[in-house]
């Protein structure tokens, strides 16, 4: 390296400050640069040890040719854009958390009042539905990520809110009118309202239900009909979602045993969404299933129980690896599917936080699979890994 080399590319560092990945171009001798024959990035700590043994105290490092993690590189426009996108995502995710929290608070209040025999007021749910639609239209990924956070104890609340959100997302995908999205959201939030009158010992039983207990569980639809009949201003579409999400195309569902054309589009959608969210939730009697495994079950229920074309549409809408789900990458890292908007299903941005190889949490890293040689190996569930991903959402 000559003295005339651009000093803007080089930085003088003491050997004690060298780290792996730094590109050593020359050694320093009385403030003069002496080129080294084997210039290059430091791959092993032994190289640093050898420099110390030879009495070298300072070296010249080429910032441009050093590895990115060394911190010498200025942020490119792309990096800056990525940073802004991340900040926007964090803001939208905060808004999504607020909406979901408000939804659960409202539903908790209504469940309590319904248990006391009070009629449901639809107006607060209309405002909530509008907020939910706005959030989906603005950034569905943010709401998907937040809704992936679940707890066993709050299942009824979270399931109801998630069903509403999934119905809005699915309806948007099918290009339904905004007024329909609103009515579907309200129906989704209230779809399990009848369970407030079900015996808690049966509702939360950790083991398999007896035939008598299952018949008792099915009564939640009868109770829902009674509650809805006292609710003024609830649209027919919202009522249908409350009363049709357990119907089957072959007529073997309940409470009315409706068949095929008797179940409208929104009713068929609610059947799919209700099952999917239940399968991917942790319950007192089962662990959460990965979305990929849940999709297989949905497909197995076609065409006699679920509408086959709608199931395919739902899978395309949610994505093979839905935002908020956990995946294992080909290098053994586990991460959360973070962003999928505008991407093909197999190449989302993944927020990695755990190593299967090391069996430990690692430094968080965003991996853009469109710009990486890595690929998704499989979808995983938290229970199968015995880890808690919640701090990383």
N, C-alpha and C positions, 0 to 999 in steps of 0.2 A: 504494500500500500504506500503510495507516494505521499510526500508532504502536501502536494497540491490537491490531494483528494478532497472532496467536498466535506468540510467539517460538519455540515448540517446533517449528514448521514451518520456521523460518528459521535460517540460519547465516551469520555474517559472514566473508567470505573475501577475502584480497588477490587482486587481478586476476591476479597471477602464478600463482596456484594454480588458476585456472579451467581446466576441461577441457570437451571437447565433450560435450553431453548435460545439462550442469547448467542448471537453470531459474533465470535471473536475474530477480528480482522488483523489485529496487530498487538504487539506488546509494547509497553512504554519503557524507554530507557533514557532517563534524564530529559523528559519532556519531548523525546523524539520517538516517532513511531517506527517500529521495526516489523516489517511484514513477516507473517508466519506461513510456513509452507502448507500446513494443514488447516488453513482458515475454514471456519464453518460453525454451525450451531453446536453448542455443548450438549452432548447426548447422555453423558454419564458424569457422575460426581468425581470419578477418578481423574478426569481431565483437569478439574479445578485443583485437586490435590497435587497433581504433577506440576502445575504452574507455581504453586506455593513452594514445593520442594526445590524448584530451580531458582528460587529467590525473586520471582516476579511479583511485584506489588501492585502494579496497575496494568490494565489492558484497555484496548480501544474496541468498542462494540459497535457494530453496524446496526442501527436501530431499525432500518427498513427491512433488513434480512433476518431479523430476529423473529421468533415465534410470537403470534398475537398475544398470548397470555403474559408475555413479559411486560406489557403495558406501555410500549414505546409508540405504538401506532395511534395516530390521531383518528378520531371517529370520522368515518366517511359519511357522505350524505345518506347512504343507505342505512348506516348505523344510527344516525340521528333520526331518520324517519322511523326506524324500528323502535327507538326509544320513545318517540312521540306516540306511536301506536300502542306501546305497552302502557304508557301513562293514561291514554284514553281508555284502554281496556280496563285498567284498574278502577278508573272513575265509573265506567259503565257497570262494572262488577259490583261496586259499592251501591250503585242505584238499584241493581237487581236484588242485592241482599236486603235493601230497605223494602222493596216491593214484596218480596217473599215473607219478610218478617211481618209486614202489615197484613198480608194475607192470612198468615197463621194466627195473628192476634185477633183479626176479625172473625175468623172461623171458630176460634176458641170461645169467643164471646157468644156467637150465635149458637154453638153447640150447648153451651151452658143455659142460654135462654130457652132453647128448644126443649131441653130436658125439663125445664120448669113449666113447659106448656105454652110459652109465648110464641106468637107467629113470627115468621121471618120477614124482615124488611129487605126488599130487593135493592133499593137505591144505593146503599154502601157497596154492594157487590158490583154494581154497574161502574162506579168510579174505579174500583180495584181492577176490574176487567179492562178498562181503558188504559190504565197504567201498565198492565201486563202486556197488552197488545203493542203499546208504544215501545216497550223494552224489547220485545221480539222483533219489531220492525227495525229498531235501531241497531241492535247487536244481539242476536239470538245466542251466540256463543257465550256471552257473559252470563246470561240467565241459565243456560245449560250447565255451566260450570258450577254455579252457586247451587242449583237444584240437585246436583249430584251429592251434596253434603247431607247426610241423613243420620238420624238416630233411631234406635229401637223404640224408645219411649214415646216419641212424637209421631209414630207411624201414621195414624189416622189424619193428622193435620198435614204432614208432608206429602202423603199420598194424594190427598185431595187437591192440594195446591199444584203438585207436579202433573196430575192428570189434566188440570185446567191449562197449565202451560204447554203441555204436549199437544193438547187439542188445538190450541191457538197456532202452534208451530206447524202442525200437520195441516190445519185448515189454510194457513198462509201458503204452504207448499202446493195445495190443491187449488189455489187461487180463488178461495171463497171470499165473499164480500165482507167488509169490515163489520157490518151489523151482525153477520152470522158468527164471526169470530168472537164478538162480544157475548152473544147468547151461549155459545159453546163454552166460553171461559166460565160464565156464571154456573152453567150446568155442571161443569167439571168440578168446581169448588164445592158444590152442594151434592155431588153424586152419591156420597156415602152418608148423607145426613141421617138416614134411618138407623145407622149403627149406634146412635146415641142411646137407643132403647134396648140394645142387645146386652145380655148378661156379660159383664167384663170377664168373668171366669171362663166363659166360652170363647169370647172374642179374642182373648190373649192366651188361650190354652197352648202350651208348648208342644203337646203331643198331637197325635192324629185324632180328628173329631169322630165321635160316634155318629151313626145315622141320625139319631135324635138331635144331637148337637148341630149337625149340618142343617137340618130342617129349621132349627131355631135361628141359625145364622141367616138363612134365606129370608126370614121374616123381616130383615132390615129393608127389603124392598116394599113390603106391605106397610111398614111404618113410614117409609119415605113417601108413599102415596098419601097417607093420612096427613103428614106434615105439609106436603106440597099443596094439598087441597085447601089449606088455610093460608097459603102464601099468595098475596095479591101482587100482580104485575110480573109474575114469572112467565116468560115466553114458552110457547109450546116446544121449541127446540131445547130450551134448558130443561124442561120437564122430561122430554124424551131421553136426554142423556142421563138424568137421574134414574129413570125407570127402565132403560133398555140395555145398560152395560153388561147385563148377565144373560141377555137373550142369545140364541144360537140360530144360525141359518136353517138348520134342520128341524127347528121347532122344539128342541129339547131343553131350551133355556128357561129362565124364570124372570119375572113373576107371571107373564102372560103366555108364554110358549109361542111367541111370534115366529113366523117363518119368512124367509127370503125377502120378497118385496114388501112385506109388512114392516120391515126394519129399514127406516130411511138411512141415507148416507151418514148423517151425523150420529145416528144410533150405532151403525156398524163401526164407525171410527172410534166411538167410546169403548166398544168391546175390545178392540185391539190395544188401545192406549192403557186401559185399566189393567189388562193382563200383563203388558210389558212392564209397567211401573211396579206392579206387585212382584214380578219375578226378579227385578233388579234391585229390590229393597231387602235389607236385613230385617228379619222378623224374629220374634221370640222362639219360633220353632224351626227357623232355617236361616242360612247365610245368604247374602246377596249373590245373584247370578250375574255373570258377565253379560253385556248386551249381546255379544255374538251368540252365546248359548241361549239367551232369551229369544233371539230371532229364529233359531232352529225350532223352538217349541211353538212359536207363532205359526211358522210354516206347517208344522205337523198338525195344526188345528184347522187347516184349510182342506177342502172347501166346505166341510160339513158344519163347522162351528163358526169360523171367521171367513170374511170375504177375501179370496185369494189375491185379487188384483190390488185391493186396498192394503193388504199386508206387504206386498212388494213395494207399493208406493210409500208406505210408512218406513220401510227399511231404507229406501233411497232418501227419504226426508231426514231421518235421524242420522244416517251414515253407518257404514260398516263398523267404524270405530267412533262412536259418538263423542262429542265434546264433553269433557268431564269424566270420561271413562279412563280406566287404567290400561296401559299396554306395556308389553316388554319389547324392547328394541333388539336388533340382531347382535349388539355388543353386550347384552346382558343387563343393561340399565332399564329401570322401570320408571314410567312417567305418566303424567296426566295429559290426555289429548286436550290441547289448549286452544288452538285456533284451526278451524276447518273452512271458514268462509272463503269462497272463490277458489277452492282447491279440489283436486280429485280425492276420492275417499281414502286412498291409501297413503297419502302424503300430507298429513296435517303438521302443525307445529306441536311438538311434544315437550312438556316441562318435566325434565328428568330430575329425580331426587333420591333414587335408591339403586343400589347395585346388587343384583342377584348373585354375582360371582363372589363379592366380598361379604354379602349378607349384612350390609350396613347402609345407613343414610349417607349420601354424598352431597357435594356442593351442587346447588341447583343450577341447571343449565337448560337453556331453550334450544331445542334441536329442530331445525327446519328440514324436514325430510326431502323437500324439493331441491335442497342444496347440499345434501349429504349422501354418502354411500350407504348409510344405514337404512334399514327398513323395519317395519313392524313385524315382529315374530308371531305375536298372538295377543289377544285381549286377556286380561287377568282380573280377578276379583280380589279386593283387599284381604278377605278371609283366607284365600288360598296362600297368601304370602305372610300372613300374620303381621301385618304392618298397619299403621294409621296414617293415611294420606291427608287427613283433614287440615293439618297446618300448612299444607302447600297449595291449597285452593285459593 
